[in-house]
């Protein structure tokens, strides 16, 4: 099958949607499909052979975050040319309503279209205002996928209709079995965080506020931080006693990220909201690193309400410190979480997740029509335990 995949966000920037598109494309290629991905990216960036760039992106505020997207007449022409030349059996568009090349691709689409929703957000005035315009794009969508119940609810509340739940995937083979970074984790215990350091909803300030309390019980504890942002400016604002315990890696490669996970005794995800899933939790689990996450709904579902990862009260540094201390005190519990997390991650391995996506492709390419309610029911019946839990079944 010839598949065209549209990624709305800058390919070279870290992000859950970009990672999802990349791993889905690789998994589909391994299954024998012919895949082309369209994404914004600076021309001087070396791209995988399956990625086509529409050119550079600009940064905009979207869903409480900064997103680098491409839009405008030049992008529109490149989108149309890529679709025309690709002659795809199915076009798979991610975040179809983001103000980017995704919605442009919907308008320009020829043939069957599958759309995937990733984002979770409250009722948006912008999306409400865009409703008539968005409907002209969504009319071309043959089947809808949501990566989580939160993303599905966003779709239902903003646009109506429904979606098949197919969760994010993780390439378990890419994690674990690597060497820790030099000098880590050390003898005094180590924590790891990854995310934009200057994006409040990623929660790094919550973790840093908890660090002195953790250090009071574990004087040798250190924190490894990976992710983009102005490191010097951020470090200068930290109290000296906190800064001395933190090592900033900046933006890291996939190889360094995998090594960073195994460089810590505990991976901490202090995100405060706006997450519809939590792929980074699965990456930590696939690495065999115990997870400590805020108790936002999306994270609770990924860690199976404490079975595969520990949680703390969202935006509560004192509770984060309390749970982190308990984990660092209890090697047996960390070992249990490591084993349970690894098993949990394997439930979401891309080998099985990509096959579910192909089932949706088959439905729209064989019939040329929208996915029927009967087929949706069949798909839901084959979803993993995670998906059934999401629907409360």
LUMVEXBA-554164 format. One record per residue: residue in one letter; x negated, y negated, z of N, C-alpha, C in turn. Coordinates in pm, whole numbers, plus 32768, in hexadecimal, padded with zeros to 4 digits. Example, Ala and Ser with C-alpha at 12.3 -4.5 7.8 and 13.67 -1.06 7.14 Angstrom:
BEGIN
a7AD98239830C7B3281C2830C7AD8814A830C;s7AFB80E182C47AA9806A82CA7AF67FFD8313;
***
This chain:
BEGIN
x7FAB807780008000800080007FA77F848000;x7FCF7F1E7FB37F847EA17FAE7FC87E3D800C;x7F7E7E1380737FB77DC280DF7F707D3B80E5;x7FBE7CD080E57F8A7C4A80FD7FB07C1F8189;x7F4F7BF381D97F687BC982637F437B368270;x7F9C7AE882AD7F857A5982BF7F6B7A3B8352;x7EF67A01836D7ED079D683F57ED5793E83F9;x7F277900844F7F36786F844B7EC378218487;x7E73786084DD7E0F7817852B7D81783084F9;x7D2B77D085147CA077D284E77C5E78588507;x7C30789D849E7BF8792384AE7B7E79238509;x7B3078B8850A7AB578B585577ACA789085E9;x7B437867860E7B60784086987B9478B986E5;x7B7378C387667BA6793487B47C3B792587CB;x7C83799287CC7D13798C87E47D537A1387D3;x7DC27A28881A7E057AA988167E3F7ACB878F;x7E767A6687487EB17A8286C57E447AAA8661;x7DD57A5F86627D677A8186087D337B0E8621;x7D237B3086A27CF27BB686C57D557C218698;x7DD67C0686AA7E3D7C6486827E387C7C85EB;x7E327C0E859E7E2F7C1A850C7DB27C6684DF;x7D407C4385197CC27C8684F57CCB7D1D850F;x7CF67D4185867CF77DCF85A97D627E1B855A;x7DD47DDA85407E3A7E1A84ED7E057E328460;x7DC27DCE84287D8B7DDD83A17D287E51839A;x7CCE7E5883FB7C6B7EC483FD7CAF7F4B840B;x7D137F5284647D5A7FD184777DA47FFB83F9;x7DE17F9C83B37E277FBD83367DC67FED82CB;x7D527FAC82C37CEC7FD682627CBE80648280;x7CAC808483017C84810B83287CEF81718303;x7D6D814482FF7DDB819E82D97DE981A98242;x7D94816381F77D93817081667DDD8105811A;x7E08809A815D7E528030811A7DF27FC480E5;x7E207F7E807D7DD47F1080417E047E8F8082;x7DAD7E4B80CE7DD77DDB81227D8A7D5C80FE;x7DD47CED80F67D987C6980E87DD57C0E8151;x7D7F7BC6819A7DAC7B6982027D927ADA81D5;x7DF67A8581E17DE879F781C37DE579AA8246;x7D80795382577D71790882D47D24788882BA;x7D397821830D7CE377AB83057C5B77C98342;x7BF3779283077B6D77A4833D7B0E774982F0;x7AAA771383357A4676C182F279FF77138288;x79DD76D1821A79A3771781A9791A775481C7;x78D2771C822A784A774D8244784777C382A4;x78BC77F482CF78C37867832878C378E782D5;x7870794682FB786D79C882B678E87A1882DF;x79357A44827F79B37A89829879A97B1C8272;x79F97B7182B27A027BFC82857A367C0081F6;x7A1A7C6981AC7A427C6F811F7AD97C6A810A;x7B287C8D816F7BB97C8F815F7BFB7C08817F;x7BAE7BA381A87BE67B2181CF7BD07ABA8161;x7C397A6F81407C347A0180E17C537980812C;x7BFE791B811E7C11789D81657C5E7839810F;x7CB877EE81527CFC777F810E7CB476FC8127;x7C427703816A7BF7768A818A7BFB766D821F;x7BC175FC82437BB575D882D07C3B75BA8313;x7C3975BA83987CB175A483E77CA27524843A;x7D1474F084667D15747D84C17D5774A68543;x7D2F746785B07D61748A86357DE1743E8653;x7E487487867F7EC7744A86A77EF57487872B;x7F4C744187727F87747687EC800074CB87C7;x8002754687FC807075A187DC80817604884D;x80FA760D8885811C766C88EE80BD76618965;x80A275E68990805075D08A077FBD75EB89F3;x7F9275F589777F077615895B7ED875C388E4;x7E5975D188C17E22759588497E13760287E0;x7E4D75EA876B7E43764B87007E0676098686;x7DAC765186417D6F761E85C77DB6765E8551;x7DFC760A85037E50763B84977E3175F18415;x7E6A762183A87E5C75E183267EE775C882ED;x7EFA755582B07F7B753182777F6274C7820C;x7FC374B081B57FB7744681527FB5747880C4;x7FAC741E80627FB574437FD57F4974A47FA7;x7ECC748E7FD17E6074E77FA67E7775747FDD;x7E9B757C805E7EB875FE809B7F2B76428054;x7F9275F480328007762D7FEE7FE0766C7F69;x7F8E76277F1D7F64765D7E9B7F1476DE7EAD;x7EBB76DF7F127E6A77577F297EBD77CD7F58;x7F2377B07FAA7F7D781A7FD87FC678577F60;x7FFD78027F0B804678337E967FED78867E3A;x7F7178587E267F1578A17DCF7EF3792A7E09;x7EDA792D7E8C7EB879AD7ECE7F2B7A0F7EC3;x7FA679E17ED8801A7A397ECE802E7A677E3E;x801F7A0A7DDF80327A2D7D527FCA7A937D23;x7F4C7A7B7D467EE27AD57D1A7EE17B5A7D66;x7F167B5A7DE07F117BD27E327F707C3F7E08;x7FE47C1A7DCF80497C7E7DA8805F7CE47E18;x80797CB27E9180827D087F0781037D597F08;x80FB7DD47F3B81737E247F5281C37DEB7FC6;x817C7DB3802881BF7D74809A81677D0280CC;x81A87C9680F481637C23812D81837C1D81C2;x811C7C208216812E7C2282A880FF7B9D82E0;x815D7B4D831281417AC4833F81497ABE83D7;x80E07A8C841580DC7A8084A780FE79F284D2;x814A79E8853F817D7967857081BA791784FC;x8225794A84C08259790E8444828C78808453;x82A9785584CD82DD77CE84DF8274776B850E;x81F87797851F819177378544817C76D784D0;x8164765684EF815575F2848480D07603843B;x80CA766783E6804A769183AC806276D88329;x7FFD772082FC800C776A8280806D77E0828E;x80957802830980F7786D831C817E784782E1;x81B177D28306823377A982D18228778B823C;x81B3775B820F819F7747818081A777CD8136;x816F78358173817278B98135820078F0812D;x825078D4819582DD78FE8190832378C08118;x830F783F8106835177FA80978321782E800F;x82A078508008826678797F878271790F7F6E;x82A4795B7FCE82A179ED7FC882EE7A247F51;x82B97A927F1C82FC7AE07EB583037B707EE8;x83767BAC7EE683827C357F1283967C417FA9;x83877CBC7FDE83A37CD6806B83467C8880CA;x83817C53813483367C06819883527C3F8223;x82E87C58826D82F17C7E82FB82B67C0C834C;x82F87BE483B782C77B76840C82B37BA8849A;x82447B7F84D782287BA4856382247B2885BA;x826D7B2F862A826D7AC4868F82117AEA8702;x81B97A8F8727815C7AA38795817D7A4B880D;x81A779D187F381AE796A885C8227797A88B7;x821279518932827E79458993828678B389BD;x82FC787889B3830C77EB89DA839B77D18A03;x83AE77648A4E8433773A8A75847576F889FD;x84F676DA8A0B853F769589A184F276198976;x84D6760F88F7848375A488C184D77544886F;x84CC74C2888F8514745E883F84E2745C87B0;x845E746F87A284247470871C845E74E286C9;x8460755B8703849575CD86B8852A75BE869F;x85727584870185FF756E86ED8617750D867A;x85C674A4867585D27441860985AE747E8583;x855174DF85868524751F850A8582758E84DB;x85EA75AC8528863D7622850E866C762B847C;x86AA75C0844386D975CC83B8866775EA8357;x85F375A8836C858075BE8316854A764C8327;x8543767983A5850F76FF83C18567776B8384;x85E977548385864477B8834E862877D282BB;x8601776B827085E2777F81E2856B77DB81D0;x851077DA8232849D7835822E84C578C1825B;x851178CA82C78533794C83018592799C82AA;x85D87959824F863179A281F585E57A0881A1;x856379F1818D85137A4D813C84DA7AC1818E;x84E97ABD821084AE7B24826685057BA28264;x84C97C11824085117C90823685167CDB82BA;x84AF7CCB830E84AA7D10838F845A7CBC83F1;x84837CC0847084427C7284D884057CCD8541;x838D7CAA856B83477CF185D783287C8D8646;x83367CB686C2830A7C67873482A57CBA8782;x82397C7987B381D17CC487F981F57CDE888B;x825E7C9C88BD82867CAE894883167C838957;x83517CA789C883DA7C7C89E483E17BE489EF;x837A7BA68A2883797B138A33837A7AD389A8;x832C7B09894D832B7AD488C483B17AEC8880;x83ED7B608898846F7B7E885D84D97B1D8890;x84D57B00891285367AA3894A85267A17890F;x84A979EF88F78490796D88B784D27968882E;x84C479D287E2850279D9875E859A79D28769;x85D37A2387C386647A2887D0869C79A087FA;x865B7960885D868F78E38893867F786F8831;x8612786F87E485F877FF8789863B78108702;x8639788B86CE8662789E864386D479008631;x86F9794B869A875E79B2868A87237A2E8649;x87757A95863B87437B12860286F67B618669;x86B57BCC863D866E7C24869985ED7C528656;x85A07CA1869E85217CD3866A85027D5A86A6;x84B77DA9865B84827E27868E840A7E0886E7;x84047E49875A83937E3787B583217E968791;x82B27E5E876682387EAB875081C77E5E8794;x818A7E9487FC812E7E45884E80AA7E288808;x80607DCC88427FD67DB688177F887E388824;x7F1F7E4387D77EC97EB887E07E3E7E938810;x7DF27EF788347D677EE3885B7D147F53881D;x7CA17F3087E87C457F9387B17BF07FC98823;x7C208033885F7BDB806888D67B4B809188B7;x7B3180B8883B7AAA80E488177A458072881B;x7A767FF4881A7A1B7F81881979ED7F5988A4;x7A267F97890A7A067F6F899479D57FE789E3;x79877FCB8A4B794A80368A9878D480728A4F;x788280BA8A97780F80FA8A5B77A380998A2E;x77A4801F8A65773E7FBB8A4476F27F958AC3;x76817F548AB276307F2C8B23765F7EA68B5C;x765C7E948BE0767D7E118C1A76187DA88BEC;x763D7D2A8BFB75E17CBD8BDD756E7CBF8C41;x74F87C918C1B74847C968C7674A17C528CFC;x74847C998D6974967C618DEE75217C6F8E28;x757C7CAB8DDE76087CBB8E0D762A7D4F8E17;x76837D758E7476C97D218ED676777CFC8F51;x76077D3A8F6775B67D1B8FDE75EB7D60905A;x75AD7D4190CB75CF7D849148763E7D419197;x765C7CC3917676BC7C7891C877487C719190;x77677CC0912B77E97CC490E877F67C529082;x783F7C6F901778517C0D8FAB78E07C0F8F7A;x79107B988F5679947B868F19797F7B518E8B;x79E17B6A8E3379D97B3A8DAA7A5B7AF68D82;x7A4D7A868D397ABF7A3D8D017A9E7A1D8C70;x7B047A288C177AF179FC8B8D7B6B79AC8B60;x7B53793B8B227BBE78E48AF47B8878568AE5;x7BD677FF8AA67BAD77738A997B9D77378B24;x7B2677018B417B0E76CE8BC87B56764B8BE1;x7B7D76038B777BBF75828B887C5575898B6C;x7C8C76018B6A7D1C76128B547D5D763D8BD7;x7DA775E48C197DD876018CA07E2776838CAD;x7E7676A68C477ECA771D8C577E7A77A08C54;x7DFA77998C2E7DA678118C377D7A782B8CC8;x7D8877C68D1F7D7F77DD8DAE7CF577DC8DEC;x7C8C77B58DA27C0777B58DDE7BFF775E8E5D;x7C3E76E98E637C3A769A8EDF7C7076E68F58;x7CD4773A8F437D0B778A8FB17CA277EB8FE4;x7C5D782C8F897BF4788B8FB07B8178448FF7;x7B5877D18FC47AE9778890017B0E7757908D;x7B8C773190A07BB7770891267BB7777D9187;x7BCD77F591537BCD786D91A87B41789E91C7;x7ADF787691777A5878AF91817A17789A920B;x7A207824924879E3781592CE7A1C78769334;x7A9F788E932F7ADC78ED938C7AA8797A9376;x7A9479A092F87A5D7A2592DA79CD7A2D930A;x798279C192F578F579BF931D78E479C593B4;x7948799693FE7940799B949179377A2B94C1;x79757A87947879737B15949C79097B63944F;x78E67B3093DA78827B729386781F7B089359;x77BC7AE993AD77617A78939377147A809310;x77047AF892D976B77B05925E770B7B0291DF;x778C7AE991EA77E47AF1917677C07A87910E;x77C97AAE908E77B17A51901F78237A5D8FBA;x783279F38F6B789D79EE8F07786179D88E7D;x78837A2F8E2078597A248D9578CE79EB8D46;x78B8797E8CFB792279398CB278FF79348C1E;x795A79638BCA7948795C8B3979BD79108AFC;x79A178C28A967A0B78798A5279DE77EF8A2A;x7A2077B589C579F8773189947A1F76C189F1;x79E4764D89DB79FE75D68A2B797C758F8A4A;x798575178A81790F74C78AA278D574F98B27;x787375518B1D783D75918B9677FC752B8BF3;x77AC74D18BBE776474718C1277C574188C5D;x782A73E68C18788C73918C5A78D873DE8CC4;x78FD745A8CA5794774AB8D0478F274CB8D7E;x787374F18D68781B75158DD77801749D8E32;x77F474268DF777D673AE8E467846738D8EA8;x78BE73BB8E8C7930739D8EE4793F74038F54;x78EF746C8F5178FB74D48FB878AA74AF9034;x78DA74D490AA788774C69122780775179112;x779774E691437717752C9130771975BD915F;x775E75D891CF775F7660920477AE76BF91A9;x780C7689915C785776DA90FB780676E9907B;x77D0767B904A7783767F8FCD770E76E08FD5;x76D476EE904C76617747905B768577D99048;x770477FA9053773178859047776778A68FBC;x776C78438F6277AD78558EE0774778518E6F;x775178B18E14770178AD8D9A776078A28D23;x774D78398CD277A178208C5D775C78588BE0;x77A478AA8B96776F78E48B1C779778978AA0;x77FF78428AAA783478008A347881786189DC;x7894783B896078D878918900787F790A88E0;x78B7798288ED786579FB88DF78957A51886A;x783B7AA38837785D7B0487D078AB7B78880E;x78E67BCA87B7792D7C4087E878CF7C9E8833;x78537CA8880477F17D00884677D27CCE88D3;x77BC7C4B88E1779C7C14896578167C1D89C0;x788D7C08898879067C1489D979137CA08A13;x78FC7D0689C179047D8F89F2789E7DA88A61;x78277D718A5377C17D828ABA77E47D348B38;x78267CC08B27784C7C708B9B78B47CB88BF0;x79117CFE8BB079747D478BFE79327DAC8C5B;x78CF7DF68C2978917E5C8C7D78277E208CDA;x78147D9D8CD277B67D588D2B77F77D2C8DAD;x78797D478DBB78C37D198E3278FF7D8D8E7D;x79107D788EFF79577DDA8F5279EE7DCB8F41;x7A1A7D4F8F237AA97D338F127AB97CCB8EA4;x7B177CE28E497B3C7C7B8DE87BB37C2E8E20;x7BAB7BAA8E227C157B568E5A7C597B088DEB;x7CDF7B138DE57D317ACA8D837D907A6F8DD0;x7D6779F28DEC7DB979998E407E1A79428DF0;x7E3D796C8D767E93791D8D1E7F1378F58D66;x7F3E78798D507FAF78438D9C8034784D8D53;x8034786C8CD180B178788C868099786B8BF1;x810678768BA580FB78698B1480C578E38ACE;x80B579538B16808279CD8AD980F67A2C8ABF;x80FB7A648A4781677AC28A29813B7B538A3A;x80B77B698A4580877BF38A53800F7BF98AAE;x7F987BF68A7A7F1F7BFF8ACA7EBD7C638A92;x7E957C4D8A137E3B7CAB89D17DB57CB38A19;x7D897C448A547D077C448A987D087CA28B10;x7D7C7CB68B4E7D867D178BBB7D6A7DA48B87;x7DA27DC38B127D8A7E478AD87CF87E5A8AB2;x7CB77DEF8A847C297DF98A647BD77E188AE0;x7BF87DD68B4F7BB37DF48BCD7BCC7E848BF7;x7C497EB18BEB7C6B7F3A8C107C217F9E8BB9;x7C1A7F818B357BD37FDB8ADB7B3E7FE28AFB;x7B0B7F798B3B7A807F768B667A697FC38BE7;x7AD57FE88C2A7ACA802A8CAB7AB77FC98D1E;x7AD17F488D077AC27EE38D6E7B487ECB8DB4;x7B4E7ED58E397BCB7EBA8E807BFD7E2D8E64;x7C817E1E8E5B7CC07D9F8E397D077D658EB2;x7CF37CE28EC57D3F7C948F287D7F7C228EDC;x7E057C1F8ED57E4C7BBF8E817EB67B748ED1;x7ED47AFB8EA57F447AB18EE07FC47B008EC4;x80287AEA8F1880A17B3C8F0E81097B008EB0;x80DD7ABE8E44813C7A928DE081797B0D8D9E;x81F17AFE8D68823D7B718D3A81F17BC48CD2;x81B57B828C7081707BCC8C0681007C228C3F;x80B57BEE8C9E80457C388CD880767CAB8D30;x80E37C938D7A81197CFF8DCE813E7D788D7A;x81727D5F8D04819B7DCE8CAE81217E1A8C7A;x80B87DD18C5580417E138C217FFF7E698C8D;x7FF97E368D087FB87E838D7380197EE28DB8;x80917EF08D7E80F47F4F8DB081137F368E43;x812C7EB58E6181517E8C8EE980F37EC28F54;x80727EB78F3A800D7ED98F9D7FD07F628F8F;x80097FB78F397FD1803D8F2B7F4A803A8EE4;x7F3E7FE88E7B7EC47FE68E2B7E717F698E40;x7E987F158E9C7E4E7E9C8EB97E8C7E568F31;x7E3A7E0C8F7B7E6B7DC28FF07E9F7D3A8FC6;x7EF97D0090157F2F7C7B8FF77F297C239073;x7F2C7B9F905B7F357B3E90C77FA07AD790A3;x7FCC7A8A910380357A2790EE800179BA9090;x804A79A29025802079428FBF800478B88FFB;x7F93787E8FD27F6877F88FFB7F5077EB9091;x7F2E785B90D27F14785C91627E83788A917B;x7E24782C91857D97785391987D8078A69215;x7DCA788992807DB878D592FB7DDE796792E8;x7E4A798092A07E737A0A92897E147A4F9228;x7DE37A0591C47D7E7A3E916A7D047A6A91BB;x7CD67A1492167C627A3592687C7E7AB092BE;x7CF67AB592F87D197B25934E7D127BAA9303;x7D4F7BAF928B7D527C2D92407CC77C4E920A;x7C7D7BE991DD7BF67C0291AB7B9C7C3A9218;x7BA47C0592907B547C3793017B777CC9931D;x7BFA7CE7931D7C247D7093387BED7DCF92CE;x7BEA7DA692507BB57DFB91E67B1F7E0E91F3;x7AD87DA292117A467DAC921F7A217DFE929A;x7A797E0392FC7A627E5493747A7B7EE9935D;x7AC77F0B92F57AFC7F9292E57ACF7FCF925F;x7A5E801092607A29804D91E67A8580BA91B0;x7AC88103920A7B23816D91DE7B9A81339192;x7BCF80C391C07C3F8085917A7C13804E90F3;x7B9B801690ED7B697FE8906C7B5B805D900A;x7B2C80CE903C7B1D81438FE77BA581758FB7;x7C08817190117C90819A8FE97CC7813E8F7D;x7CB880BA8F907CE9805B8F2D7CA080698EA9;x7C2080888EAE7BD2809D8E347C0B81108DE3;x7C2781818E257C5D81F68DE07CEA81DD8DAE;x7D3E81A08E017DC881848DD97DCC811D8D68;x7D7380BA8D6E7D6F80558D067D44808F8C81;x7CE280E88C837CB381278C087D2381788BC8;x7D6D81C18C197DDE820E8BE47E4981B28BAA;x7E6181428BEF7EC380E18BBF7E9980A58B39;x7E1B80828B2C7DEA80488AAF7DFA80A98A3C;x7DE581288A547DEE818B89EA7E7C819789B3;x7EE081728A057F69817289D47F7C810C8963;x7F2580A689607F33803989007EC4803C8896;x7E8080AC88877E1680B288257E4E80968799;x7E00804C87487E2F802386C47E5080988669;x7E18810C86827E358180862E7ECC819A862D;x7F0B819586A27F9B81AF86AA7FED8132868D;x7FBF80BD86B9800B804286A480168023860F;x7FAB803285C47FAE80148534800F807084EA;x801A80EB85168077814884D58107811A84E8;x812680DD855A81AD80A8856E81C880338511;x81617FDF84FE81707F6F84A281887FA18415;x8141800A83EC81528043836681E080798355;x821C80AE83BF82A680DC83B68304806A838E;x82E97FF283C483397F7E839D831E7F59830B;x829F7F5A82E3827E7F40825782CA7FA181FB;x82C78021821E8309808681CB839D806981BD;x83DB803C8229846B80238226848E7FB481C5;x84407F4981C384647ED8816D84347EEA80DE;x83CC7F3C80CA839B7F4F804183E77FBD7FF9;x8418802180418463808D800284EE805E7FD9;x85318015803285BA7FEC801885C27F637FD6;x85587F0F7FEF855E7E867FBC85C37E328004;x85F67E648075865B7E1C80BF862C7E07814E;x86797DBB819A86587DA4822586647E268274;x86167E3082DE861B7EA7833286A77EB8836B;x86DF7F2C835B87667F45838C87667F588422;x87DD7F4B845E87EA7F6184ED87C77FF1850F;x87EA805084B787C980DC84D1873380F084D8;x86EA80B28479865880C1847A861D807E84F3;x86528007851886207FC4858F8630801F8608;x86A38063860F86B980BE867F86568131867E;x86358164860785D381CF85FE854A81A1862C;x85258127860484A380F3862D849D80E086C3;x850680A486FB8507808D878B84FE811287D5;x853D8179879D853881FC87DD84AC823787E0;x84548207878483CC823C877F836881E287C5;x839881778802833B811B884282FC815B88BC;x828B812588E48245815889598293813989D9;x826581738A4682A481588AC782A680C48AE6;x823E807D8ABC82397FED8ACF82B07FA98A90;x82D07FCD8A14833E7F8E89CC83C37FAE8A0E;x83D3802B8A398450804F8A7A845E80038AFD;x83F37FF28B4783F77FA48BC2841C7F138BA5;x83E97EDF8B3684077E548B11849E7E408B01;x84E17EA18AC5856F7E958AAF85C07EC38B27;x857D7EF48B8D85C37F218C05860A7FA68BF3;x85DD7FF58B92861F80758B7885E480E38BCF;
***
